[in-house]
Amino acid sequence: MTSSEQTRESKIQTSPQYQGKKFVNPNGAPHYSLADFWLMAKKYTVIPRVDPKPIGEIPVVSVDPKDWLNLDPKEVFFSWLGHSSLLISLEGKTILVDPVLEERASPFSWIGPKRFHRAPVSVAGLPPIDVVLITHDHYDHLEEPTLRALAQKVGLFVVPLGIGALLEEWGVSPEKLVELDWWQAHPFGPLTLTATPAIHYSSRSLFDANQRLWCSFSLAGPNRKIFISGDSGYFAGFKEVGERLGPFDYTFLKIGAYDETWKDVHMTAEEAVAQHLDLRGNLMVPLHWASFDMALHPWYEPIEQMRAAADLARVRYLTPQVGQFIGPQPPPQTLWWQPLAPGHSF
């Protein structure tokens, strides 16, 4: 066993989240099981679908690396790359979150959730990246080809406990890896990167369930703070995050792919608005929708339900197009998804 493996194993074994040879949720929420998977697969075959995908092309703005040069370190800049992938400039550092840029969120190239839209950028087209953040190991958040391509291009990868082993297999040097337990922080230049709790689960096969931790992230600097949700069910811990680390200038929150089958480990759009309020957020940006068919609801339902809940709660939000470069003075919002669901009356 190498020294990095020994260190990793020691951190896992001593984590409060690691119990009974697996990671667990603090509120006792059950994990999504193999039985749940087959139940969901059965639903897909027997339940009539309503608008499972867009009619027409989702608008995509190609990422221009020149946009990411000489940015004001006192402001936040970002591009939503689709699903849960983000490109962010914060305190002068360029951050890539859960980069998934291939055609399918799957271990296979021929089956599994396929993109509704093209990726707005390739690894080769990215600006220089200072740090990559990974929230958990699912295929729609952790993509092997993309991480292999980034291994020699990025100097730091910050991940939850256990995920470092995968990245080492894919060519990331152990010296570039930081693995965090919940509430552990890593200083990075002017930033403090903190892994915060989430209610979810992990697996990349039938045989590794919950052997790696999952998390959300707080990114804080002297000028701005942001929160990135990853995947999570709604729970009281978000209030603690808001009290300890907030308020946040931006919250980037999962709103889509929910179902009664996994309600404990995936929030609804309305719960995401409640999460934003718990976090003491200022401006909310919705993630985890409009890229893959991963639940039985209409593809546009999460954003419409989020808008309704946010408007009712007077929460400020942005609904950028995929790839759109957003700075401190965002362009006027457009309801770009509505023409792609012509059979629905919004």
Contacts in CASP RR format, 6 or more apart in sequence:
PFRMAT RR
TARGET T0000
AUTHOR 0000-0000-0000
METHOD contacts of the structure
MODEL  1
MTSSEQTRESKIQTSPQYQGKKFVNPNGAPHYSLADFWLMAKKYTVIPRV
DPKPIGEIPVVSVDPKDWLNLDPKEVFFSWLGHSSLLISLEGKTILVDPV
LEERASPFSWIGPKRFHRAPVSVAGLPPIDVVLITHDHYDHLEEPTLRAL
AQKVGLFVVPLGIGALLEEWGVSPEKLVELDWWQAHPFGPLTLTATPAIH
YSSRSLFDANQRLWCSFSLAGPNRKIFISGDSGYFAGFKEVGERLGPFDY
TFLKIGAYDETWKDVHMTAEEAVAQHLDLRGNLMVPLHWASFDMALHPWY
EPIEQMRAAADLARVRYLTPQVGQFIGPQPPPQTLWWQPLAPGHSF
1 9 0 8 1.000
2 174 0 8 1.000
4 168 0 8 1.000
4 174 0 8 1.000
4 177 0 8 1.000
5 165 0 8 1.000
8 161 0 8 1.000
8 162 0 8 1.000
8 164 0 8 1.000
8 165 0 8 1.000
8 179 0 8 1.000
11 161 0 8 1.000
11 179 0 8 1.000
11 181 0 8 1.000
12 18 0 8 1.000
12 161 0 8 1.000
12 162 0 8 1.000
15 23 0 8 1.000
15 161 0 8 1.000
15 181 0 8 1.000
15 213 0 8 1.000
16 181 0 8 1.000
16 182 0 8 1.000
17 23 0 8 1.000
17 24 0 8 1.000
17 26 0 8 1.000
17 161 0 8 1.000
17 181 0 8 1.000
17 182 0 8 1.000
17 213 0 8 1.000
18 24 0 8 1.000
18 161 0 8 1.000
18 213 0 8 1.000
22 209 0 8 1.000
22 210 0 8 1.000
22 211 0 8 1.000
23 161 0 8 1.000
23 202 0 8 1.000
23 210 0 8 1.000
23 211 0 8 1.000
23 212 0 8 1.000
23 213 0 8 1.000
23 214 0 8 1.000
24 210 0 8 1.000
25 31 0 8 1.000
25 199 0 8 1.000
25 200 0 8 1.000
25 201 0 8 1.000
25 264 0 8 1.000
25 265 0 8 1.000
26 197 0 8 1.000
26 199 0 8 1.000
26 235 0 8 1.000
26 237 0 8 1.000
27 199 0 8 1.000
27 235 0 8 1.000
27 236 0 8 1.000
29 199 0 8 1.000
29 233 0 8 1.000
29 235 0 8 1.000
29 264 0 8 1.000
29 265 0 8 1.000
30 264 0 8 1.000
30 265 0 8 1.000
31 201 0 8 1.000
31 209 0 8 1.000
31 210 0 8 1.000
31 265 0 8 1.000
32 201 0 8 1.000
32 261 0 8 1.000
32 262 0 8 1.000
32 265 0 8 1.000
34 206 0 8 1.000
36 261 0 8 1.000
36 262 0 8 1.000
39 261 0 8 1.000
40 259 0 8 1.000
40 261 0 8 1.000
40 262 0 8 1.000
43 259 0 8 1.000
43 261 0 8 1.000
43 296 0 8 1.000
44 296 0 8 1.000
47 296 0 8 1.000
49 296 0 8 1.000
50 298 0 8 1.000
51 298 0 8 1.000
51 299 0 8 1.000
51 300 0 8 1.000
51 341 0 8 1.000
51 343 0 8 1.000
51 344 0 8 1.000
52 293 0 8 1.000
52 298 0 8 1.000
52 299 0 8 1.000
53 116 0 8 1.000
53 293 0 8 1.000
53 299 0 8 1.000
54 116 0 8 1.000
54 290 0 8 1.000
54 299 0 8 1.000
54 300 0 8 1.000
54 337 0 8 1.000
54 340 0 8 1.000
54 341 0 8 1.000
55 340 0 8 1.000
55 341 0 8 1.000
55 342 0 8 1.000
56 340 0 8 1.000
57 117 0 8 1.000
57 340 0 8 1.000
58 116 0 8 1.000
58 117 0 8 1.000
58 290 0 8 1.000
58 322 0 8 1.000
58 336 0 8 1.000
58 337 0 8 1.000
58 340 0 8 1.000
59 321 0 8 1.000
59 322 0 8 1.000
59 336 0 8 1.000
60 117 0 8 1.000
60 118 0 8 1.000
60 120 0 8 1.000
60 321 0 8 1.000
60 322 0 8 1.000
60 323 0 8 1.000
61 79 0 8 1.000
61 120 0 8 1.000
61 321 0 8 1.000
61 322 0 8 1.000
61 323 0 8 1.000
61 324 0 8 1.000
61 325 0 8 1.000
62 120 0 8 1.000
62 121 0 8 1.000
62 323 0 8 1.000
63 79 0 8 1.000
63 81 0 8 1.000
63 87 0 8 1.000
63 120 0 8 1.000
63 121 0 8 1.000
63 125 0 8 1.000
63 126 0 8 1.000
63 127 0 8 1.000
63 323 0 8 1.000
63 325 0 8 1.000
64 325 0 8 1.000
65 125 0 8 1.000
65 126 0 8 1.000
65 127 0 8 1.000
67 127 0 8 1.000
67 325 0 8 1.000
68 77 0 8 1.000
68 87 0 8 1.000
68 89 0 8 1.000
68 94 0 8 1.000
68 127 0 8 1.000
69 127 0 8 1.000
71 77 0 8 1.000
71 89 0 8 1.000
71 92 0 8 1.000
72 328 0 8 1.000
73 91 0 8 1.000
73 92 0 8 1.000
73 190 0 8 1.000
73 223 0 8 1.000
74 91 0 8 1.000
74 223 0 8 1.000
74 224 0 8 1.000
75 223 0 8 1.000
75 224 0 8 1.000
75 327 0 8 1.000
75 328 0 8 1.000
76 88 0 8 1.000
76 89 0 8 1.000
76 90 0 8 1.000
76 224 0 8 1.000
76 226 0 8 1.000
76 249 0 8 1.000
76 250 0 8 1.000
76 327 0 8 1.000
76 328 0 8 1.000
77 88 0 8 1.000
77 89 0 8 1.000
77 325 0 8 1.000
77 326 0 8 1.000
77 327 0 8 1.000
77 328 0 8 1.000
78 86 0 8 1.000
78 87 0 8 1.000
78 88 0 8 1.000
78 89 0 8 1.000
78 250 0 8 1.000
78 252 0 8 1.000
78 285 0 8 1.000
78 326 0 8 1.000
78 327 0 8 1.000
79 86 0 8 1.000
79 87 0 8 1.000
79 120 0 8 1.000
79 320 0 8 1.000
79 323 0 8 1.000
79 324 0 8 1.000
79 325 0 8 1.000
79 326 0 8 1.000
80 86 0 8 1.000
80 285 0 8 1.000
80 287 0 8 1.000
80 320 0 8 1.000
80 322 0 8 1.000
80 323 0 8 1.000
80 324 0 8 1.000
80 326 0 8 1.000
81 87 0 8 1.000
81 99 0 8 1.000
81 101 0 8 1.000
81 119 0 8 1.000
81 120 0 8 1.000
81 121 0 8 1.000
81 322 0 8 1.000
81 323 0 8 1.000
82 117 0 8 1.000
82 119 0 8 1.000
82 120 0 8 1.000
82 287 0 8 1.000
82 290 0 8 1.000
82 291 0 8 1.000
82 322 0 8 1.000
82 323 0 8 1.000
83 98 0 8 1.000
83 100 0 8 1.000
83 105 0 8 1.000
83 140 0 8 1.000
83 287 0 8 1.000
83 288 0 8 1.000
83 289 0 8 1.000
83 290 0 8 1.000
83 291 0 8 1.000
83 292 0 8 1.000
84 97 0 8 1.000
84 98 0 8 1.000
84 100 0 8 1.000
84 135 0 8 1.000
84 140 0 8 1.000
84 141 0 8 1.000
84 230 0 8 1.000
84 231 0 8 1.000
84 254 0 8 1.000
84 287 0 8 1.000
84 288 0 8 1.000
85 96 0 8 1.000
85 97 0 8 1.000
85 98 0 8 1.000
85 99 0 8 1.000
85 100 0 8 1.000
85 101 0 8 1.000
86 95 0 8 1.000
86 96 0 8 1.000
86 97 0 8 1.000
86 98 0 8 1.000
86 228 0 8 1.000
86 252 0 8 1.000
86 287 0 8 1.000
87 94 0 8 1.000
87 95 0 8 1.000
87 96 0 8 1.000
87 97 0 8 1.000
87 121 0 8 1.000
87 126 0 8 1.000
87 127 0 8 1.000
88 94 0 8 1.000
88 95 0 8 1.000
88 96 0 8 1.000
88 97 0 8 1.000
88 219 0 8 1.000
88 226 0 8 1.000
89 95 0 8 1.000
90 191 0 8 1.000
90 219 0 8 1.000
90 221 0 8 1.000
90 224 0 8 1.000
90 226 0 8 1.000
91 189 0 8 1.000
91 190 0 8 1.000
91 191 0 8 1.000
91 221 0 8 1.000
91 222 0 8 1.000
91 223 0 8 1.000
91 224 0 8 1.000
92 190 0 8 1.000
93 130 0 8 1.000
93 131 0 8 1.000
93 188 0 8 1.000
93 189 0 8 1.000
93 190 0 8 1.000
93 191 0 8 1.000
94 127 0 8 1.000
94 128 0 8 1.000
94 129 0 8 1.000
94 130 0 8 1.000
94 131 0 8 1.000
95 129 0 8 1.000
95 130 0 8 1.000
95 131 0 8 1.000
95 132 0 8 1.000
95 133 0 8 1.000
95 219 0 8 1.000
96 126 0 8 1.000
96 129 0 8 1.000
96 131 0 8 1.000
96 132 0 8 1.000
96 133 0 8 1.000
96 150 0 8 1.000
96 154 0 8 1.000
97 132 0 8 1.000
97 133 0 8 1.000
97 134 0 8 1.000
97 135 0 8 1.000
97 217 0 8 1.000
97 228 0 8 1.000
97 252 0 8 1.000
98 133 0 8 1.000
98 134 0 8 1.000
98 135 0 8 1.000
98 141 0 8 1.000
98 142 0 8 1.000
98 230 0 8 1.000
99 123 0 8 1.000
99 132 0 8 1.000
99 143 0 8 1.000
99 146 0 8 1.000
99 147 0 8 1.000
99 150 0 8 1.000
100 139 0 8 1.000
100 140 0 8 1.000
100 141 0 8 1.000
100 142 0 8 1.000
100 143 0 8 1.000
100 146 0 8 1.000
101 119 0 8 1.000
101 121 0 8 1.000
101 122 0 8 1.000
101 123 0 8 1.000
101 143 0 8 1.000
101 146 0 8 1.000
102 109 0 8 1.000
102 119 0 8 1.000
102 143 0 8 1.000
102 145 0 8 1.000
102 146 0 8 1.000
103 109 0 8 1.000
103 114 0 8 1.000
103 115 0 8 1.000
104 111 0 8 1.000
104 112 0 8 1.000
104 113 0 8 1.000
104 114 0 8 1.000
104 115 0 8 1.000
105 112 0 8 1.000
105 113 0 8 1.000
105 139 0 8 1.000
105 140 0 8 1.000
105 143 0 8 1.000
105 292 0 8 1.000
105 294 0 8 1.000
106 112 0 8 1.000
106 113 0 8 1.000
106 139 0 8 1.000
107 139 0 8 1.000
107 204 0 8 1.000
113 140 0 8 1.000
113 292 0 8 1.000
113 293 0 8 1.000
113 294 0 8 1.000
114 292 0 8 1.000
114 293 0 8 1.000
115 291 0 8 1.000
115 292 0 8 1.000
116 290 0 8 1.000
116 291 0 8 1.000
116 292 0 8 1.000
116 293 0 8 1.000
116 299 0 8 1.000
117 290 0 8 1.000
117 291 0 8 1.000
117 322 0 8 1.000
120 322 0 8 1.000
120 323 0 8 1.000
121 323 0 8 1.000
123 146 0 8 1.000
123 149 0 8 1.000
123 150 0 8 1.000
123 153 0 8 1.000
124 149 0 8 1.000
128 153 0 8 1.000
129 150 0 8 1.000
129 153 0 8 1.000
129 154 0 8 1.000
130 154 0 8 1.000
130 155 0 8 1.000
130 156 0 8 1.000
130 188 0 8 1.000
131 154 0 8 1.000
131 155 0 8 1.000
131 156 0 8 1.000
131 157 0 8 1.000
131 158 0 8 1.000
131 188 0 8 1.000
131 193 0 8 1.000
132 147 0 8 1.000
132 150 0 8 1.000
132 154 0 8 1.000
132 156 0 8 1.000
132 157 0 8 1.000
132 158 0 8 1.000
133 158 0 8 1.000
133 159 0 8 1.000
133 193 0 8 1.000
133 217 0 8 1.000
133 228 0 8 1.000
134 141 0 8 1.000
134 142 0 8 1.000
134 157 0 8 1.000
134 158 0 8 1.000
134 159 0 8 1.000
134 160 0 8 1.000
134 163 0 8 1.000
135 141 0 8 1.000
135 160 0 8 1.000
135 198 0 8 1.000
135 214 0 8 1.000
135 215 0 8 1.000
135 216 0 8 1.000
135 217 0 8 1.000
135 228 0 8 1.000
135 229 0 8 1.000
135 230 0 8 1.000
135 231 0 8 1.000
136 142 0 8 1.000
136 160 0 8 1.000
136 163 0 8 1.000
136 198 0 8 1.000
136 200 0 8 1.000
136 202 0 8 1.000
136 212 0 8 1.000
136 213 0 8 1.000
136 214 0 8 1.000
136 215 0 8 1.000
136 230 0 8 1.000
136 231 0 8 1.000
137 163 0 8 1.000
137 166 0 8 1.000
137 202 0 8 1.000
137 203 0 8 1.000
137 204 0 8 1.000
137 212 0 8 1.000
137 214 0 8 1.000
138 202 0 8 1.000
138 203 0 8 1.000
138 204 0 8 1.000
138 231 0 8 1.000
139 204 0 8 1.000
140 292 0 8 1.000
140 294 0 8 1.000
141 230 0 8 1.000
141 231 0 8 1.000
142 163 0 8 1.000
142 166 0 8 1.000
142 204 0 8 1.000
144 166 0 8 1.000
144 170 0 8 1.000
147 167 0 8 1.000
147 170 0 8 1.000
147 172 0 8 1.000
148 170 0 8 1.000
148 171 0 8 1.000
151 167 0 8 1.000
151 170 0 8 1.000
151 171 0 8 1.000
151 172 0 8 1.000
151 173 0 8 1.000
152 171 0 8 1.000
154 176 0 8 1.000
155 176 0 8 1.000
156 176 0 8 1.000
156 178 0 8 1.000
156 188 0 8 1.000
157 164 0 8 1.000
157 167 0 8 1.000
157 172 0 8 1.000
157 176 0 8 1.000
157 177 0 8 1.000
157 178 0 8 1.000
158 178 0 8 1.000
158 180 0 8 1.000
158 186 0 8 1.000
158 188 0 8 1.000
158 193 0 8 1.000
158 195 0 8 1.000
158 217 0 8 1.000
159 167 0 8 1.000
159 177 0 8 1.000
159 178 0 8 1.000
159 179 0 8 1.000
159 180 0 8 1.000
160 179 0 8 1.000
160 180 0 8 1.000
160 181 0 8 1.000
160 195 0 8 1.000
160 212 0 8 1.000
160 213 0 8 1.000
160 214 0 8 1.000
160 215 0 8 1.000
161 179 0 8 1.000
161 180 0 8 1.000
161 181 0 8 1.000
161 212 0 8 1.000
161 213 0 8 1.000
162 179 0 8 1.000
162 211 0 8 1.000
162 212 0 8 1.000
162 213 0 8 1.000
163 179 0 8 1.000
163 212 0 8 1.000
163 213 0 8 1.000
164 172 0 8 1.000
164 177 0 8 1.000
164 179 0 8 1.000
166 204 0 8 1.000
166 212 0 8 1.000
167 177 0 8 1.000
168 174 0 8 1.000
168 177 0 8 1.000
178 186 0 8 1.000
180 186 0 8 1.000
180 193 0 8 1.000
180 194 0 8 1.000
180 195 0 8 1.000
180 215 0 8 1.000
181 195 0 8 1.000
181 213 0 8 1.000
182 195 0 8 1.000
182 196 0 8 1.000
182 197 0 8 1.000
182 213 0 8 1.000
182 215 0 8 1.000
183 194 0 8 1.000
183 195 0 8 1.000
183 196 0 8 1.000
183 197 0 8 1.000
184 194 0 8 1.000
184 195 0 8 1.000
185 192 0 8 1.000
185 193 0 8 1.000
185 194 0 8 1.000
185 195 0 8 1.000
186 192 0 8 1.000
186 193 0 8 1.000
186 194 0 8 1.000
187 193 0 8 1.000
190 221 0 8 1.000
190 222 0 8 1.000
191 219 0 8 1.000
191 220 0 8 1.000
191 221 0 8 1.000
192 218 0 8 1.000
192 219 0 8 1.000
192 220 0 8 1.000
192 221 0 8 1.000
193 217 0 8 1.000
193 218 0 8 1.000
193 219 0 8 1.000
194 217 0 8 1.000
194 218 0 8 1.000
194 219 0 8 1.000
194 220 0 8 1.000
194 245 0 8 1.000
195 215 0 8 1.000
195 216 0 8 1.000
195 217 0 8 1.000
196 215 0 8 1.000
196 216 0 8 1.000
196 217 0 8 1.000
196 218 0 8 1.000
196 227 0 8 1.000
196 241 0 8 1.000
196 245 0 8 1.000
197 215 0 8 1.000
197 216 0 8 1.000
197 235 0 8 1.000
197 237 0 8 1.000
197 240 0 8 1.000
197 241 0 8 1.000
198 214 0 8 1.000
198 215 0 8 1.000
198 216 0 8 1.000
198 229 0 8 1.000
198 230 0 8 1.000
198 231 0 8 1.000
198 232 0 8 1.000
198 233 0 8 1.000
199 232 0 8 1.000
199 233 0 8 1.000
199 234 0 8 1.000
199 235 0 8 1.000
199 264 0 8 1.000
199 265 0 8 1.000
200 214 0 8 1.000
200 230 0 8 1.000
200 231 0 8 1.000
200 232 0 8 1.000
200 233 0 8 1.000
200 265 0 8 1.000
200 266 0 8 1.000
201 209 0 8 1.000
201 210 0 8 1.000
201 214 0 8 1.000
201 265 0 8 1.000
202 208 0 8 1.000
202 209 0 8 1.000
202 210 0 8 1.000
202 211 0 8 1.000
202 212 0 8 1.000
202 213 0 8 1.000
202 214 0 8 1.000
203 209 0 8 1.000
203 210 0 8 1.000
203 211 0 8 1.000
214 230 0 8 1.000
214 231 0 8 1.000
214 232 0 8 1.000
215 230 0 8 1.000
216 227 0 8 1.000
216 228 0 8 1.000
216 229 0 8 1.000
216 230 0 8 1.000
216 232 0 8 1.000
216 241 0 8 1.000
217 227 0 8 1.000
217 228 0 8 1.000
217 230 0 8 1.000
218 225 0 8 1.000
218 226 0 8 1.000
218 227 0 8 1.000
218 241 0 8 1.000
218 245 0 8 1.000
218 246 0 8 1.000
218 248 0 8 1.000
219 225 0 8 1.000
219 226 0 8 1.000
219 227 0 8 1.000
219 228 0 8 1.000
220 245 0 8 1.000
224 249 0 8 1.000
224 250 0 8 1.000
225 245 0 8 1.000
225 246 0 8 1.000
225 247 0 8 1.000
225 248 0 8 1.000
225 249 0 8 1.000
226 248 0 8 1.000
226 249 0 8 1.000
226 250 0 8 1.000
226 251 0 8 1.000
226 252 0 8 1.000
227 241 0 8 1.000
227 245 0 8 1.000
227 246 0 8 1.000
227 248 0 8 1.000
227 250 0 8 1.000
227 251 0 8 1.000
227 252 0 8 1.000
227 253 0 8 1.000
227 279 0 8 1.000
227 281 0 8 1.000
228 252 0 8 1.000
229 251 0 8 1.000
229 252 0 8 1.000
229 253 0 8 1.000
229 254 0 8 1.000
229 272 0 8 1.000
229 275 0 8 1.000
229 287 0 8 1.000
230 254 0 8 1.000
230 287 0 8 1.000
230 288 0 8 1.000
231 254 0 8 1.000
231 265 0 8 1.000
231 266 0 8 1.000
231 288 0 8 1.000
232 254 0 8 1.000
232 265 0 8 1.000
232 266 0 8 1.000
232 267 0 8 1.000
232 275 0 8 1.000
233 263 0 8 1.000
233 264 0 8 1.000
233 265 0 8 1.000
233 266 0 8 1.000
233 267 0 8 1.000
233 271 0 8 1.000
234 267 0 8 1.000
234 268 0 8 1.000
234 271 0 8 1.000
234 272 0 8 1.000
234 274 0 8 1.000
234 275 0 8 1.000
237 278 0 8 1.000
238 275 0 8 1.000
238 278 0 8 1.000
238 279 0 8 1.000
239 278 0 8 1.000
241 278 0 8 1.000
241 279 0 8 1.000
242 248 0 8 1.000
242 278 0 8 1.000
242 279 0 8 1.000
242 280 0 8 1.000
243 280 0 8 1.000
246 279 0 8 1.000
246 280 0 8 1.000
246 281 0 8 1.000
247 279 0 8 1.000
247 280 0 8 1.000
247 281 0 8 1.000
247 282 0 8 1.000
248 279 0 8 1.000
248 280 0 8 1.000
248 281 0 8 1.000
248 282 0 8 1.000
249 281 0 8 1.000
249 282 0 8 1.000
249 283 0 8 1.000
250 281 0 8 1.000
250 282 0 8 1.000
250 283 0 8 1.000
250 284 0 8 1.000
250 285 0 8 1.000
251 275 0 8 1.000
251 276 0 8 1.000
251 279 0 8 1.000
251 281 0 8 1.000
251 283 0 8 1.000
251 284 0 8 1.000
251 285 0 8 1.000
252 285 0 8 1.000
252 287 0 8 1.000
253 267 0 8 1.000
253 272 0 8 1.000
253 275 0 8 1.000
253 276 0 8 1.000
253 284 0 8 1.000
253 285 0 8 1.000
253 286 0 8 1.000
253 287 0 8 1.000
254 266 0 8 1.000
254 267 0 8 1.000
254 272 0 8 1.000
254 286 0 8 1.000
254 287 0 8 1.000
254 288 0 8 1.000
255 267 0 8 1.000
255 268 0 8 1.000
255 269 0 8 1.000
255 272 0 8 1.000
255 286 0 8 1.000
255 287 0 8 1.000
255 288 0 8 1.000
255 289 0 8 1.000
255 302 0 8 1.000
255 303 0 8 1.000
255 305 0 8 1.000
255 306 0 8 1.000
256 266 0 8 1.000
256 267 0 8 1.000
256 268 0 8 1.000
256 269 0 8 1.000
256 288 0 8 1.000
256 289 0 8 1.000
256 294 0 8 1.000
256 295 0 8 1.000
256 297 0 8 1.000
256 302 0 8 1.000
257 266 0 8 1.000
257 288 0 8 1.000
257 289 0 8 1.000
257 292 0 8 1.000
257 294 0 8 1.000
257 295 0 8 1.000
257 302 0 8 1.000
258 266 0 8 1.000
258 267 0 8 1.000
258 268 0 8 1.000
258 269 0 8 1.000
258 295 0 8 1.000
258 297 0 8 1.000
258 302 0 8 1.000
259 266 0 8 1.000
259 295 0 8 1.000
259 296 0 8 1.000
259 297 0 8 1.000
267 275 0 8 1.000
268 305 0 8 1.000
269 286 0 8 1.000
269 301 0 8 1.000
269 302 0 8 1.000
269 303 0 8 1.000
269 305 0 8 1.000
269 306 0 8 1.000
269 309 0 8 1.000
270 305 0 8 1.000
270 306 0 8 1.000
270 309 0 8 1.000
272 284 0 8 1.000
272 286 0 8 1.000
272 306 0 8 1.000
273 284 0 8 1.000
273 306 0 8 1.000
273 309 0 8 1.000
273 310 0 8 1.000
273 313 0 8 1.000
273 315 0 8 1.000
274 309 0 8 1.000
276 284 0 8 1.000
276 310 0 8 1.000
276 315 0 8 1.000
277 313 0 8 1.000
277 315 0 8 1.000
282 316 0 8 1.000
283 316 0 8 1.000
283 317 0 8 1.000
283 318 0 8 1.000
284 310 0 8 1.000
284 315 0 8 1.000
284 316 0 8 1.000
284 317 0 8 1.000
284 318 0 8 1.000
285 317 0 8 1.000
285 318 0 8 1.000
285 320 0 8 1.000
286 302 0 8 1.000
286 303 0 8 1.000
286 306 0 8 1.000
286 317 0 8 1.000
286 319 0 8 1.000
288 302 0 8 1.000
289 299 0 8 1.000
289 302 0 8 1.000
289 303 0 8 1.000
290 299 0 8 1.000
290 300 0 8 1.000
290 303 0 8 1.000
290 322 0 8 1.000
290 337 0 8 1.000
291 322 0 8 1.000
293 299 0 8 1.000
298 341 0 8 1.000
298 344 0 8 1.000
299 341 0 8 1.000
300 337 0 8 1.000
300 338 0 8 1.000
300 340 0 8 1.000
300 341 0 8 1.000
300 344 0 8 1.000
303 319 0 8 1.000
303 337 0 8 1.000
304 346 0 8 1.000
306 317 0 8 1.000
307 317 0 8 1.000
307 319 0 8 1.000
309 315 0 8 1.000
310 316 0 8 1.000
310 317 0 8 1.000
318 326 0 8 1.000
318 330 0 8 1.000
318 333 0 8 1.000
319 333 0 8 1.000
319 334 0 8 1.000
319 335 0 8 1.000
319 336 0 8 1.000
320 326 0 8 1.000
320 330 0 8 1.000
321 334 0 8 1.000
321 336 0 8 1.000
324 331 0 8 1.000
335 346 0 8 1.000
338 346 0 8 1.000
END
